Amino acid sequence: MTHPYPRGRGVSSPEYGHCTDKLCRPLRDLRISVTDRCNLRCTYCMPREIFGREFIFLRHADLLSFEEIVRIARQGIALGVRKIRLSGGEPLLRRGVERLVEMLAPLCCEDGKPIELAMTSNATLLAKKARDLKNAGLSRLNISLDALDETIFRRMCGSRAAPIAAVLEGIAAAQAVGLTPVKINTVVKRGINEDEILPLVHHFRHTGVILRFIEFMDVGLSNGWRLGDVVTARDILAKINAEYPLRPLDPHCPGEVAKRWEFADGGGEIGVIASVSQAFCHECGRLRLSTDGKLYTCLFASEGVDLRDMLRARCDDNALCQRINAVWRERDDRYSQLRHAMTWNPAGKIEMSYIGG
């Protein structure tokens, strides 16, 4: 098989202006998990049978402080990061997360343009926090919502504590304060919520909300993933197109994971993320920072590189930047492509709730 990437080691490339990995992919995005806790127990992320009452979460002292997060973010930006996404767990459970947003929002790229600062949330706590997040400088929100039917929603999220009404209220609050466009992430799992695709489309057409349907992924070791549970992007699009004709859209930027489509009648747009059936590793420019300060170069990684000890040993910014640069330059991850080719399956993959989605 022809190798899908250019040959060569990671370098600081004049073509991209910043560091690239062994497969010549530039660093663009930094995803930061601010907490490993969540108030839901979604079956594809934190299933209750694993993350139950006896599960031991990180102590507060083990979490990176906001100041430590900002230091890492600054060095990431120096190396090419243009977009930062806060995630979890559920980031709104991190006390004072608005202050972290306020600390990150003024950061700019070397051309003077502000970074894009986004957050992924389940929105159950968003109604009371949306205005504060907007005022602090958050650019936009992605919200997880897997069904509109209450029974199916509860089955997917593993909780009776958060009704759909709370999520919809959070979405409305985000729109009201200008955190737009709101994007909704829907993980589609066969036999559970594939019949919710069209109700979600019908509900959010003409609202300005962008739906993004995600193939059920084999992240971590606790979600019981099976290939037979995957509803492919092709099947999702066929179901929608049969009811609401679609036209393809160009990506907003290089490495965008969602393939974009618009409704032919002008009703808005949707996206589909096909990391199982149509691997996009060759365009991935994402670096992930765990809640306790480890860098992961792939969502499906098994090991990270500790930055917290460096920070707490009072390293200078140059040493921190060099360490992050070295991690990215040694990166050669392409798990989804190798899984698709059925050539590799690592043991001990890290859980998504620990490094963010």
Residue pairs with C-beta under 8 A, 6 or more apart in sequence:
1 341
4 282
4 334
4 337
5 23
5 24
5 25
5 282
5 334
6 23
6 24
8 22
8 24
9 22
9 329
10 19
10 20
10 21
10 22
10 24
10 328
10 329
10 330
10 331
11 19
11 20
11 329
12 18
12 19
12 20
12 325
13 19
13 20
13 24
13 26
16 26
16 80
17 26
17 80
18 26
18 27
18 79
18 80
19 26
19 27
19 79
19 80
19 325
19 328
19 329
20 26
20 27
20 328
20 329
21 27
21 297
21 328
21 329
21 330
21 331
21 332
22 329
22 330
22 331
22 332
23 282
23 331
23 332
23 334
25 255
25 282
25 283
25 284
25 285
25 331
26 80
26 285
27 76
27 79
27 80
27 81
27 285
27 287
27 328
28 80
28 81
28 82
28 83
28 254
28 255
28 285
28 286
29 81
29 82
29 83
29 84
29 85
29 255
29 285
29 286
29 287
30 72
30 73
30 76
30 81
30 83
30 84
30 85
30 286
30 287
30 288
30 289
31 84
31 85
31 87
31 286
31 287
31 288
31 289
31 355
31 356
31 357
32 69
32 72
32 73
32 84
32 85
32 86
32 87
32 288
32 289
32 356
33 87
33 88
33 89
33 288
33 289
33 290
33 291
33 353
33 354
33 355
33 356
34 63
34 69
34 86
34 87
34 88
34 89
34 91
34 94
34 97
34 100
34 291
35 63
35 88
35 89
35 90
35 91
35 93
35 94
35 291
36 57
36 58
36 88
36 89
36 291
36 353
36 354
37 57
37 88
37 89
37 90
37 93
38 45
38 46
38 51
38 88
38 89
38 90
38 93
38 122
38 353
39 90
39 93
39 122
39 124
39 125
39 159
39 161
39 162
40 46
40 90
40 122
40 124
40 157
40 158
40 159
40 161
40 162
41 47
41 48
41 51
41 157
41 158
41 159
42 144
42 146
42 156
42 157
42 158
42 187
43 155
43 156
43 158
43 189
43 192
43 223
43 224
44 156
44 187
44 189
44 216
44 217
44 219
44 223
44 225
45 219
45 220
45 223
45 351
45 352
45 353
45 357
46 158
46 222
46 351
46 353
47 158
47 222
47 223
47 224
48 158
50 222
51 222
51 353
58 291
58 292
62 291
62 292
63 291
63 292
64 72
64 289
64 291
64 292
64 293
64 308
64 311
66 96
66 99
66 100
66 103
67 103
68 293
68 308
68 311
69 100
69 104
69 289
70 100
70 103
70 104
70 107
71 311
71 317
71 320
72 289
72 293
72 307
72 311
72 320
72 324
73 81
73 84
73 104
73 107
74 107
74 317
75 317
75 320
75 321
75 324
76 84
76 287
76 324
77 107
77 108
77 109
77 110
77 115
78 110
78 321
79 321
79 324
79 325
79 328
81 115
81 287
82 109
82 115
82 116
83 115
83 116
83 117
83 118
84 104
84 107
84 115
84 116
84 117
84 118
85 117
85 118
85 119
85 120
85 142
85 356
86 97
86 100
86 101
86 117
86 118
86 119
86 120
87 119
87 120
87 356
87 357
88 94
88 120
88 291
88 353
88 356
89 291
89 353
89 356
90 121
90 122
90 124
90 125
91 97
91 119
91 120
91 121
92 121
92 125
92 126
92 129
93 125
94 100
98 129
98 132
98 133
98 136
99 136
101 117
101 119
101 133
101 136
101 137
101 138
102 136
102 137
104 115
104 117
104 137
105 114
105 117
105 136
105 137
105 138
106 114
106 137
107 114
107 115
108 114
108 115
109 115
116 139
116 140
117 137
117 138
117 139
118 138
118 139
118 140
118 141
118 142
119 133
119 138
119 140
119 141
119 142
120 141
120 142
120 143
120 144
120 185
120 356
120 357
121 141
121 142
121 143
121 144
121 170
122 143
122 144
122 145
122 157
122 162
122 167
123 141
123 143
123 144
123 145
123 166
123 167
123 170
123 171
123 174
124 162
124 166
124 167
124 170
125 170
126 141
126 143
126 169
126 170
126 171
126 173
126 174
127 166
127 169
127 170
127 172
127 173
130 170
130 173
130 174
130 176
130 177
130 179
131 173
131 177
133 141
133 177
133 179
134 177
134 178
134 179
138 179
139 179
140 179
140 180
140 181
140 182
140 183
141 174
141 179
141 182
141 183
142 182
142 183
142 184
142 185
142 212
143 167
143 170
143 171
143 174
143 182
143 183
143 184
143 185
144 184
144 185
144 186
144 187
145 153
145 164
145 167
145 171
145 184
145 185
145 186
145 200
146 152
146 153
146 156
146 157
146 186
146 187
146 188
146 193
146 196
147 153
147 156
147 164
147 186
147 193
147 196
147 200
148 164
148 196
148 199
148 200
148 203
149 196
149 199
150 163
150 164
152 192
152 193
152 196
153 164
154 160
155 192
156 187
156 189
156 192
156 193
171 182
171 184
171 209
174 180
174 182
175 182
175 207
175 208
175 209
180 208
181 208
181 209
181 210
182 208
182 209
182 210
183 209
183 210
183 211
183 212
183 271
184 200
184 204
184 209
184 210
184 211
184 212
185 212
185 214
185 357
186 193
186 196
186 197
186 200
186 211
186 212
186 213
186 214
187 214
187 215
187 216
187 217
188 194
188 197
188 213
188 214
188 215
188 216
188 231
188 236
189 216
189 229
189 231
190 216
190 228
190 229
190 230
190 231
191 229
194 231
194 239
197 213
197 236
197 239
197 240
198 239
198 240
198 243
200 211
201 211
201 240
201 243
201 244
201 270
204 211
204 268
205 244
205 263
205 267
205 268
206 267
206 268
207 268
208 268
209 268
210 268
210 269
210 270
210 271
211 270
211 271
212 258
212 270
212 271
212 272
212 273
213 233
213 236
213 270
213 271
213 272
213 273
214 272
214 273
214 275
215 230
215 231
215 232
215 233
215 273
215 274
215 275
215 276
215 277
216 225
216 229
216 230
216 231
216 276
217 225
217 275
217 276
217 299
218 225
218 276
218 300
218 339
218 349
219 225
219 299
219 300
219 349
219 351
219 352
219 357
220 349
220 350
220 351
220 352
220 353
221 348
221 349
221 351
222 351
227 276
230 276
230 277
232 274
232 276
232 277
233 259
233 272
233 273
233 274
233 277
233 278
234 277
236 272
237 246
237 261
237 272
240 246
240 270
244 263
244 264
244 265
244 267
245 263
245 264
245 265
246 261
246 262
246 263
246 264
246 270
247 261
247 262
247 263
247 264
248 259
248 260
248 261
249 260
249 261
249 262
249 269
250 260
251 259
251 260
252 260
254 283
254 285
255 283
255 284
255 285
256 283
257 273
257 275
257 280
257 284
258 271
258 272
258 273
259 271
259 272
259 273
259 274
259 278
260 269
260 270
260 271
261 269
261 270
261 271
261 272
262 268
262 269
262 270
263 269
263 270
274 280
275 336
276 336
276 339
276 340
277 340
279 334
279 336
279 337
279 339
279 340
280 336
281 333
281 334
281 335
281 336
281 337
282 334
282 337
284 298
284 333
286 299
287 295
287 296
287 297
287 324
287 327
287 328
288 295
288 296
288 297
288 298
288 299
288 301
288 355
288 356
289 295
289 296
289 307
289 355
290 296
290 304
290 350
290 354
290 355
290 356
291 354
292 308
293 306
293 307
293 308
293 309
293 311
294 304
294 305
294 306
294 307
294 308
294 355
295 304
295 305
295 307
295 324
295 327
296 303
296 304
296 350
296 355
297 327
297 328
297 331
297 333
298 331
298 333
298 335
299 335
299 352
299 355
299 357
300 333
300 335
300 336
300 339
300 346
300 349
301 333
301 335
301 349
301 350
301 355
302 346
302 347
302 348
302 349
302 350
303 348
303 350
304 350
304 355
305 323
305 327
307 320
307 323
307 324
310 319
310 320
310 323
311 320
335 344
335 346
338 344
339 345
